[in-house]
Amino acid sequence: MQGNTMKYLLIILVLLAGCSAATSTPEASQLSYADELRGAVFDPPRSIEDFTFTSTEGDSFTLSDHQGQVILIYFGYRTCPDFCPTTFAELKRVYSELGEPADKLKIVFVTVDPERDTIENLTMYTHAFHNDFIGLRDDGTDLEQLMGEFGVVAEKRQVGDSALSYLIDHTASLFLIGKNGQLEAQYLYGTDYRDIVHDLRLILDAA
């Protein structure tokens, strides 16, 4: 029964993850490398409202402060039993394959469970994969707004009697924000890490 439930959940999450992704069209193209990307492309890129969240880096993380860098952003939670740790294990491979370019690429984990995820335990979680990985937390309406901009869905599912005994069914996609601070691509759960590496090399090398 549990296996069937997980398969059903995976199907739902993949469908949710793909709802907002756009494919490139030559007429609207604003990305010189759009046709070469292997992810689902937003072309023209989608503007993301600037945001500032509490960060595991000790200071606040503000999107506009990272103009000129590429950001891979993932929405999940620390006690996620499957999608999140699998995704971050793959991100560790991506980061290593690229030579750990901390000055050019930020890998960011936004918790959708601020009730249980403190900055302290988010730091332990992200650093368990790599010390350069960044965790972000916000427990107000800014989190809901940011999730809405990416088309991310997160819903609690109670699994015990305690108020804190729950899982969160959430969109399990990676999102790529380009050097101009705009959303350029989306990668569904299960995307081969080599496809992400391919796209990142294209984007990082672009003028």
Residue pairs with C-beta under 8 A, 6 or more apart in sequence:
6 82
9 169
10 189
12 169
13 83
13 169
13 170
13 171
13 172
13 189
14 172
14 188
14 189
14 190
16 151
16 153
16 171
17 171
17 172
17 173
17 186
17 188
17 189
18 40
18 173
18 186
18 188
19 151
20 150
20 151
20 186
21 40
21 41
21 42
21 186
22 40
22 41
22 42
22 43
22 46
23 40
23 41
23 43
24 31
24 34
24 35
24 37
24 41
24 43
25 43
26 35
28 43
28 44
29 35
29 43
29 44
30 43
30 44
30 45
31 37
31 41
31 43
31 44
31 45
31 178
31 184
32 206
33 202
33 203
33 206
34 41
34 43
36 202
37 184
37 185
37 199
37 202
38 191
38 195
38 196
38 198
38 199
39 176
39 185
39 186
39 187
39 191
39 195
39 196
39 199
40 185
40 186
40 187
40 188
41 184
41 185
42 182
42 183
42 184
42 185
42 186
43 184
45 178
45 180
45 182
45 183
45 184
46 149
46 182
46 183
47 181
47 182
47 183
48 63
48 146
48 149
48 150
48 177
48 181
48 182
48 183
49 145
49 146
49 149
50 62
50 63
50 64
50 181
51 62
51 63
51 138
51 142
51 145
51 146
52 60
52 61
52 62
52 63
53 60
53 61
53 110
53 136
53 137
53 138
53 142
53 143
54 60
54 61
54 119
54 136
54 137
54 138
55 61
55 119
55 134
55 135
55 136
56 119
56 122
56 123
56 126
56 127
56 134
56 135
56 136
57 134
61 108
61 134
61 136
63 71
63 177
63 181
64 181
66 106
66 181
67 179
67 180
67 181
68 179
69 103
69 104
69 105
69 106
69 179
70 104
70 105
70 106
70 176
70 177
70 178
70 179
70 200
70 203
70 204
71 105
71 106
71 107
71 108
71 176
71 177
72 91
72 94
72 105
72 106
72 107
72 108
72 174
72 175
72 176
72 177
72 196
72 200
73 108
73 109
73 110
73 150
73 174
73 175
73 176
73 177
74 84
74 87
74 88
74 91
74 107
74 108
74 109
74 110
74 173
74 174
74 175
75 110
75 111
75 112
75 147
75 150
75 152
75 154
75 170
75 171
76 83
76 84
76 87
76 109
76 110
76 111
76 112
76 170
76 172
77 84
77 111
77 112
77 113
77 116
77 117
77 168
77 170
78 84
78 111
78 113
78 116
78 117
78 121
78 122
78 125
79 113
79 116
80 167
80 168
80 170
81 167
83 170
83 172
83 189
84 109
84 172
86 189
87 172
87 174
87 189
88 109
88 126
88 129
88 133
89 129
90 193
90 196
91 107
91 129
91 130
91 133
91 174
91 193
92 129
92 130
93 193
94 107
94 193
94 196
94 197
94 200
95 105
95 107
95 130
95 132
95 133
97 193
97 194
97 197
98 105
98 197
98 200
98 201
98 204
100 130
100 132
101 204
102 132
104 204
105 200
105 204
106 134
107 130
107 132
107 133
107 134
108 133
108 134
108 135
108 136
109 122
109 125
109 126
109 133
109 134
109 135
109 136
110 135
110 136
110 137
110 143
110 146
111 117
111 122
111 135
111 136
111 137
112 143
112 147
112 152
112 154
112 168
112 170
113 154
113 168
114 137
114 138
114 139
114 143
115 139
115 164
116 164
117 135
117 137
118 137
119 135
119 137
122 135
122 136
122 137
123 135
125 135
126 133
126 134
126 135
127 133
138 146
147 153
147 154
149 183
150 171
150 175
150 183
151 171
152 170
152 171
152 173
153 169
153 170
153 171
154 168
154 169
154 170
154 171
155 168
155 169
155 170
156 166
156 167
156 168
157 166
157 167
157 168
157 169
158 165
158 166
159 165
159 166
159 167
160 166
172 188
172 189
173 186
173 187
173 188
173 189
174 186
174 187
174 191
174 196
175 183
175 185
175 186
175 187
176 183
176 184
176 185
176 186
176 187
176 199
176 200
176 203
177 183
177 184
178 184
178 203
179 203
179 206
184 203
185 199
187 195
187 196
